[in-house]
């Protein structure tokens, strides 16, 4: 067996630097970890650029290795730990290109889009990744990370998407107002998910039949009034029990599925 790469190897050190957002942006690359995410990344042409595995993981995931678009590079446990942000690394990590995963806003939201999820100043990567997963499951056309939102290529966000990051376009838009303006130009009705909204989601079915973009706010403070005012309507999810509210990802799932149902019914 060839010598294993170590945490001091140049290639491993370069890959480990992708834990930093600025390094990801400059390199146009990001890390994925584990067999499921790697398998999903295979489906995006040219996405997977480097794959690192411990000898044990290489044997355990032999079928995945056989289908790989690039050769697997064997490395020791410490090298794989350097490429992981989890307590128990899987022994398998890859460097992927952001090309084909991240899109500019104009490309992600095409003229035929009917359902878009917009995260406005969403900071928690676990919530953000789960919104991508929910949007994918509900058949959304794209997810937009607007304003000062977390990097969708953050390792925790990638992991929380459970591969959905590779299924639909994800765009980053620095300015929320500009993103909403483009959505309007594309003919989408923009709805703000707002606990104080004037429209009850249960009474919004006719409204939801139109091509729709949902605007979701920060986990802690929701949508500021000036951001909510960018939307055509503010919609509240009714709380029927004693819970104070729903968390961001759950609220997104409810709103996106309500829209998907309305689209299918019409």
C-alpha positions in Angstrom: 0.0 0.0 0.0 1.3 3.5 -0.9 2.2 5.8 1.9 -0.9 7.4 3.5 -1.4 11.2 3.3 -1.2 12.9 6.6 -2.6 16.0 8.1 0.7 17.7 7.2 0.4 16.8 3.5 0.1 19.8 1.3 -3.1 18.6 -0.4 -4.7 17.9 2.9 -3.7 21.2 4.4 -5.1 23.0 1.3 -8.4 21.1 1.6 -8.6 21.8 5.4 -8.4 25.6 4.7 -11.8 25.3 3.0 -13.4 25.3 6.5 -13.0 29.1 6.2 -15.7 31.0 4.3 -13.2 33.4 2.6 -11.0 30.5 1.5 -14.1 28.7 0.0 -15.0 31.9 -1.9 -11.5 32.5 -3.2 -11.0 28.9 -4.3 -14.5 28.2 -5.6 -14.4 24.9 -3.7 -15.9 23.4 -0.5 -15.8 20.3 1.6 -18.3 17.5 1.9 -18.1 14.6 4.3 -19.6 11.1 4.4 -20.9 8.6 1.9 -24.4 10.0 1.3 -23.2 13.5 0.4 -20.5 12.2 -1.7 -22.9 10.0 -3.7 -25.2 13.0 -4.2 -22.2 15.1 -5.4 -21.3 12.5 -8.0 -24.5 13.4 -9.9 -23.3 17.0 -10.6 -20.9 16.8 -13.5 -17.4 18.1 -12.5 -18.4 18.8 -8.9 -16.2 16.3 -7.2 -12.5 17.2 -7.5 -10.7 15.3 -4.8 -11.7 12.4 -2.5 -9.8 11.4 0.7 -10.5 8.2 2.6 -9.0 6.1 5.3 -8.1 2.6 4.2 -11.0 1.3 6.3 -13.5 3.7 4.7 -12.1 2.8 1.2 -12.9 -0.8 1.8 -16.3 -0.2 3.5 -17.5 2.0 0.6 -16.0 0.0 -2.2 -19.0 0.5 -4.4 -18.9 4.2 -4.0 -15.1 4.1 -4.8 -15.8 2.1 -7.9 -18.2 4.7 -9.2 -16.0 7.7 -8.4 -15.3 10.3 -11.1 -11.8 10.9 -9.7 -9.4 8.6 -7.9 -9.7 8.2 -4.1 -6.6 9.3 -2.2 -5.8 7.3 1.0 -5.0 9.2 4.1 -4.7 8.4 7.8 -7.2 9.1 10.5 -5.7 12.4 11.6 -5.8 13.7 8.0 -9.5 12.9 7.7 -10.2 14.4 11.1 -8.6 17.6 9.8 -11.2 17.7 7.0 -14.1 17.1 9.4 -16.1 19.3 11.8 -17.9 16.3 13.4 -17.2 14.6 16.7 -16.9 11.2 14.9 -15.5 11.6 11.4 -16.7 9.1 8.8 -13.2 8.6 7.3 -14.4 9.9 3.9 -14.3 13.5 2.7 -14.2 15.3 -0.7 -13.4 18.6 -2.2 -16.1 19.9 -4.5 -16.3 22.8 -6.9 -19.0 25.3 -6.2 -19.6 25.6 -10.0 -22.9 23.9 -10.8 -23.9 24.1 -7.1 -24.0 27.9 -6.5 -25.6 30.0 -9.2 -26.1 33.7 -9.8 -29.6 34.9 -8.9 -30.7 35.6 -12.5 -29.8 32.0 -13.5 -31.3 30.3 -10.4 -34.6 32.1 -10.7 -35.6 31.5 -14.3 -38.7 32.9 -16.0 -40.6 29.7 -15.4 -40.0 29.4 -11.7 -43.1 28.7 -9.6 -41.7 28.2 -6.1 -38.7 29.9 -4.5 -37.5 29.9 -0.9 -35.6 33.0 0.2 -33.6 33.0 3.4 -33.1 36.6 4.6 -30.3 37.1 7.1 -30.6 33.5 8.2 -27.5 32.8 10.3 -27.8 29.2 11.7 -26.2 26.7 9.2 -28.3 23.8 10.5 -31.6 25.7 9.9 -30.3 27.0 6.5 -29.4 23.5 5.3 -32.7 22.1 6.5 -34.5 24.9 4.5 -32.7 23.7 1.4 -33.8 20.1 2.2 -37.4 21.2 2.7 -37.4 23.3 -0.5 -36.1 20.3 -2.4 -38.7 18.0 -1.0 -41.5 20.4 -1.8 -40.4 20.7 -5.4 -39.1 24.3 -5.2 -37.1 25.7 -8.1 -34.4 27.3 -6.1 -33.2 28.6 -2.7 -31.8 32.1 -2.3 -29.6 33.1 0.6 -30.0 36.9 0.8 -28.5 39.6 2.9 -26.2 38.6 5.7 -27.1 34.9 5.6 -24.8 32.0 6.4 -22.7 30.6 3.6 -24.7 27.7 2.0 -21.4 25.9 1.6 -20.7 25.9 5.3 -19.9 22.3 6.4 -22.9 22.2 8.8 -25.2 23.7 6.2 -24.1 21.2 3.6 -24.6 18.3 6.0 -28.0 19.5 7.1 -29.1 19.6 3.5 -28.6 15.8 3.3 -27.6 16.1 -0.3 -30.4 18.5 -1.4 -27.7 21.1 -2.0 -26.9 19.1 -5.2 -30.5 18.8 -6.3 -31.6 22.4 -7.0 -30.0 25.7 -7.7 -28.8 27.7 -4.7 -28.0 31.4 -5.1 -26.4 34.0 -2.9 -27.7 37.6 -3.1 -26.0 40.2 -0.9 -29.0 42.6 -1.0 -32.5 41.4 0.0 -34.3 44.3 -1.7 -32.6 43.6 -5.0 -33.4 39.9 -4.7 -37.1 40.6 -4.1 -37.1 43.1 -7.0 -35.8 40.3 -9.4 -38.4 37.9 -8.0 -41.1 40.4 -8.8 -39.6 40.9 -12.3 -39.9 37.2 -12.8 -43.6 37.4 -12.1 -43.5 35.8 -8.6 -45.8 36.8 -5.8 -43.5 37.4 -2.8 -45.0 36.3 0.6 -43.3 37.1 3.9 -43.7 34.4 6.6 -44.5 36.6 9.5 -46.1 35.7 12.8 -47.9 39.0 12.8 -49.0 38.7 9.2 -52.4 40.0 8.1 -53.2 36.8 6.2 -53.8 33.4 7.8 -52.1 30.6 5.9 -55.2 28.5 6.2 -57.1 31.2 4.3 -54.5 31.8 1.7 -55.0 28.9 -0.7 -56.2 31.0 -3.6 -53.2 33.4 -3.1 -50.9 30.4 -3.1 -52.0 29.2 -6.6 -49.8 31.9 -8.2 -46.0 31.5 -8.7 -44.7 32.2 -5.2 -41.5 33.2 -3.5 -41.5 32.8 0.3 -39.4 35.2 2.4 -38.1 33.7 5.6 -36.4 35.7 8.3 -33.7 35.3 10.9 -34.2 32.6 13.6 -34.1 35.0 16.5 -35.9 38.2 15.3 -37.7 37.1 12.1 -38.2 39.6 9.4 -37.6 43.3 10.3 -40.6 45.6 9.3 -38.7 47.1 6.3 -37.8 43.7 5.0 -41.4 42.3 5.4 -42.6 45.4 3.7 -40.8 44.3 0.5 -43.3 41.4 0.2 -46.7 41.6 -1.5 -48.4 40.0 1.6 -47.4 38.9 5.1 -48.7 35.5 6.0 -48.9 34.0 9.4 -49.0 30.3 10.3 -51.8 29.7 12.8 -50.7 28.3 16.1 -53.4 26.0 17.2 -51.9 24.7 20.4 -49.9 26.2 23.2 -46.5 26.5 21.4 -45.2 30.0 21.2 -44.0 29.7 17.6 -42.4 27.4 15.1 -38.7 27.3 14.3 -37.5 28.6 11.0 -37.0 25.2 9.2 -40.4 23.9 10.4 -42.2 27.1 9.3 -40.5 26.9 5.9 -41.6 23.3 5.5 -45.2 24.3 6.3 -45.3 27.3 3.9 -43.6 25.5 1.0 -45.8 22.4 1.2 -48.9 24.6 1.5 -47.9 26.3 -1.8 -46.9 23.0 -3.5 -50.4 21.6 -2.6 -52.1 24.7 -4.0 -50.1 24.4 -7.2 -51.0 20.8 -7.6 -54.7 21.5 -7.0 -54.8 24.0 -9.7 
